């Protein structure tokens, strides 16, 4: 049995050599319909970080290529370290929504995840400025209160429109489009729930300017 193989590692965020720890194979055949398939389950240990994953290779006699899946699924992106700094009741709920979005991305649920990003942005706006009745009004108030600039409003509006199109117009976002939506959403979350407190802490650590004495005449 081959002792090593290549596989994607979520911790290392890339293809790595893996040690094959265990292999289990099953075979089934239906004599009535003359079809069948095979399943191979492999426990793999990353040579870089020692994390362990399961690789499942499934083949069916009527399909030209086998299907390969991993558990846990290959991670699209790591959770940023600042997410754990989102504290307080409102920030905690936003953090929970964001983490569910990461789960959706990891499991390749692009459409439902895009809807989730839209819902997250709506929550952040309402939490910050109150419910103004419509998305457009919420966005206008969000800008007016200084949470985003005019340029950022245009960018955020694209995220909201992507979510709306997925819900109402059968839009299927690409992986790149979804990544853009999440990038923008993360930026908004940081500016609302993380940066203000970080800035306040920074101000406390920065030495005060000395007052320049008034010139004497």
C-alpha positions as CSV (number, residue, x, y, z in Angstrom):
1,X,0.0,0.0,0.0
2,X,1.2,3.5,-0.9
3,X,2.3,5.2,2.3
4,X,2.0,8.9,1.2
5,X,-0.4,11.0,-0.9
6,X,-1.1,14.6,-1.8
7,X,-4.2,16.3,-0.3
8,X,-5.3,19.7,0.7
9,X,-4.7,20.7,4.4
10,X,-7.1,23.2,6.0
11,X,-4.5,24.2,8.6
12,X,-1.6,24.7,6.2
13,X,-4.0,26.1,3.5
14,X,-2.5,24.2,0.6
15,X,-1.6,20.9,-0.9
16,X,0.6,18.9,1.4
17,X,2.1,15.4,1.7
18,X,-0.1,13.2,3.8
19,X,0.6,9.9,5.5
20,X,-2.0,7.2,4.8
21,X,-3.0,5.9,8.2
22,X,-5.8,3.6,7.3
23,X,-7.8,2.4,4.2
24,X,-11.2,0.7,4.1
25,X,-12.7,-0.4,0.8
26,X,-16.2,-1.6,-0.1
27,X,-17.8,-2.9,-3.3
28,X,-21.4,-3.4,-4.3
29,X,-23.0,-4.8,-7.4
30,X,-26.6,-5.0,-8.6
31,X,-27.1,-8.1,-10.7
32,X,-30.5,-7.1,-11.8
33,X,-29.4,-3.9,-13.4
34,X,-25.8,-4.9,-14.0
35,X,-24.4,-1.8,-12.2
36,X,-22.2,-1.3,-9.2
37,X,-19.7,0.8,-7.5
38,X,-16.7,1.0,-5.1
39,X,-16.0,3.2,-2.1
40,X,-12.5,3.8,-0.6
41,X,-12.1,5.6,2.7
42,X,-8.7,6.8,3.7
43,X,-7.5,8.4,6.9
44,X,-4.8,10.9,6.1
45,X,-2.3,12.7,8.4
46,X,-0.7,15.9,7.2
47,X,3.0,15.9,7.1
48,X,3.1,19.6,7.9
49,X,0.9,20.0,10.9
50,X,-0.2,16.4,11.8
51,X,-4.0,17.2,11.4
52,X,-6.1,14.2,10.3
53,X,-8.7,14.1,7.6
54,X,-10.9,11.5,5.8
55,X,-10.8,11.1,2.0
56,X,-13.7,9.3,0.4
57,X,-13.3,8.1,-3.2
58,X,-16.6,6.9,-4.8
59,X,-16.8,5.3,-8.2
60,X,-19.9,4.1,-10.1
61,X,-20.0,1.9,-13.1
62,X,-22.1,4.3,-15.1
63,X,-20.0,7.4,-14.3
64,X,-16.7,8.1,-16.2
65,X,-14.8,9.6,-13.3
66,X,-14.8,8.8,-9.5
67,X,-16.0,11.4,-7.0
68,X,-13.6,12.5,-4.3
69,X,-14.7,14.3,-1.1
70,X,-13.1,15.2,2.2
71,X,-14.2,15.5,5.8
72,X,-13.9,18.1,7.0
73,X,-14.3,19.7,3.6
74,X,-11.5,21.8,2.1
75,X,-11.6,25.2,3.7
76,X,-12.2,28.2,1.4
77,X,-10.6,30.6,3.8
78,X,-9.5,30.8,7.4
79,X,-11.4,32.7,10.0
80,X,-9.6,36.0,10.6
81,X,-8.1,36.3,14.1
82,X,-10.0,39.5,14.8
83,X,-13.4,37.7,14.8
84,X,-12.8,36.5,18.3
85,X,-12.5,40.1,19.4
86,X,-16.1,40.8,18.4
87,X,-17.6,41.0,21.9
88,X,-20.9,42.2,23.3
89,X,-24.4,41.0,22.6
90,X,-24.7,42.6,19.1
91,X,-21.2,41.8,18.0
92,X,-21.6,38.2,19.2
93,X,-24.7,37.6,17.0
94,X,-22.9,39.1,14.0
95,X,-20.0,36.8,14.8
96,X,-22.3,33.8,14.9
97,X,-23.8,34.8,11.5
98,X,-20.3,35.2,10.0
99,X,-19.2,31.8,11.2
100,X,-22.2,30.2,9.7
101,X,-21.3,31.9,6.4
102,X,-17.8,30.3,6.7
103,X,-19.5,26.9,7.1
104,X,-21.6,27.5,4.0
105,X,-18.5,28.5,2.0
106,X,-16.6,25.4,3.2
107,X,-19.4,23.2,2.1
108,X,-19.6,24.9,-1.3
109,X,-23.1,26.3,-0.7
110,X,-22.5,29.5,-2.7
111,X,-26.1,30.6,-3.2
112,X,-27.3,30.2,0.4
113,X,-24.0,31.7,1.6
114,X,-24.5,34.8,-0.6
115,X,-28.0,35.2,0.9
116,X,-26.4,34.9,4.4
117,X,-23.9,37.7,3.6
118,X,-26.8,40.0,2.7
119,X,-28.6,39.1,5.9
120,X,-25.5,39.8,7.9
121,X,-25.0,43.2,6.4
122,X,-28.7,44.0,7.0
123,X,-28.3,43.0,10.6
124,X,-25.2,45.2,11.1
125,X,-26.9,48.2,9.6
126,X,-30.1,47.8,11.7
127,X,-28.0,47.2,14.8
128,X,-26.0,50.4,14.1
129,X,-28.7,52.8,13.0
130,X,-32.0,51.2,13.7
131,X,-34.5,49.8,11.2
132,X,-35.3,52.5,8.6
133,X,-37.9,50.3,6.8
134,X,-36.1,49.4,3.6
135,X,-32.6,48.3,2.5
136,X,-32.1,51.6,0.7
137,X,-33.1,53.6,3.7
138,X,-30.9,51.5,6.0
139,X,-28.0,52.0,3.7
140,X,-28.5,55.7,3.5
141,X,-28.7,56.1,7.2
142,X,-25.6,53.9,7.7
143,X,-23.7,56.2,5.4
144,X,-25.2,59.4,6.9
145,X,-24.1,58.3,10.4
146,X,-20.5,57.9,9.2
147,X,-20.2,54.1,9.4
148,X,-19.2,54.0,5.7
149,X,-18.1,56.6,3.1
150,X,-19.8,57.3,-0.2
151,X,-17.4,55.1,-2.0
152,X,-17.9,52.3,0.5
153,X,-21.6,52.6,0.1
154,X,-21.3,51.8,-3.6
155,X,-19.2,48.7,-2.7
156,X,-21.6,47.6,0.0
157,X,-24.5,48.1,-2.3
158,X,-23.0,45.5,-4.7
159,X,-22.9,42.9,-1.9
160,X,-26.6,43.6,-1.1
161,X,-27.6,43.4,-4.7
162,X,-25.8,40.1,-5.1
163,X,-27.8,38.7,-2.2
164,X,-31.0,40.1,-3.6
165,X,-30.3,38.7,-7.1
166,X,-29.7,35.2,-5.6
167,X,-33.0,35.3,-3.7
168,X,-35.2,36.8,-6.4
169,X,-33.5,36.3,-9.8
170,X,-31.9,32.9,-9.6
171,X,-28.3,34.3,-9.6
172,X,-25.6,31.7,-9.1
173,X,-22.5,33.5,-7.7
174,X,-19.1,32.2,-8.7
175,X,-16.5,31.4,-6.1
176,X,-14.7,34.7,-6.9
177,X,-17.9,36.7,-6.6
178,X,-18.6,35.1,-3.2
179,X,-15.1,35.8,-2.0
180,X,-15.6,39.5,-2.9
181,X,-18.8,39.6,-1.0
182,X,-17.2,38.1,2.1
183,X,-14.1,40.4,1.8
184,X,-16.4,43.4,1.9
185,X,-18.6,42.1,4.7
186,X,-15.5,41.4,6.9
187,X,-14.3,44.9,6.3
188,X,-17.6,46.3,7.5
189,X,-17.6,44.1,10.5
190,X,-14.1,45.2,11.5
191,X,-15.0,48.9,11.1
192,X,-18.1,48.6,13.2
193,X,-17.3,46.1,15.9
194,X,-13.5,45.9,16.2
195,X,-11.7,49.1,15.1
196,X,-13.5,51.6,17.4
197,X,-12.3,49.7,20.5
198,X,-8.8,49.1,19.1
199,X,-8.5,52.8,18.3
200,X,-9.6,53.8,21.8
201,X,-6.9,51.4,23.2
202,X,-4.3,52.9,20.9
203,X,-5.1,56.4,22.0
204,X,-4.6,55.4,25.6
205,X,-1.1,54.0,24.8
206,X,0.1,56.9,22.7
207,X,1.9,59.6,24.7
208,X,0.1,62.9,24.8
209,X,1.5,65.8,22.9
210,X,3.2,68.4,25.1
211,X,1.7,71.8,24.9
212,X,3.9,74.3,23.4
213,X,4.3,77.2,25.8
214,X,3.0,80.5,24.5
215,X,5.8,82.8,23.3
216,X,6.7,85.5,25.8
217,X,7.0,89.1,24.8
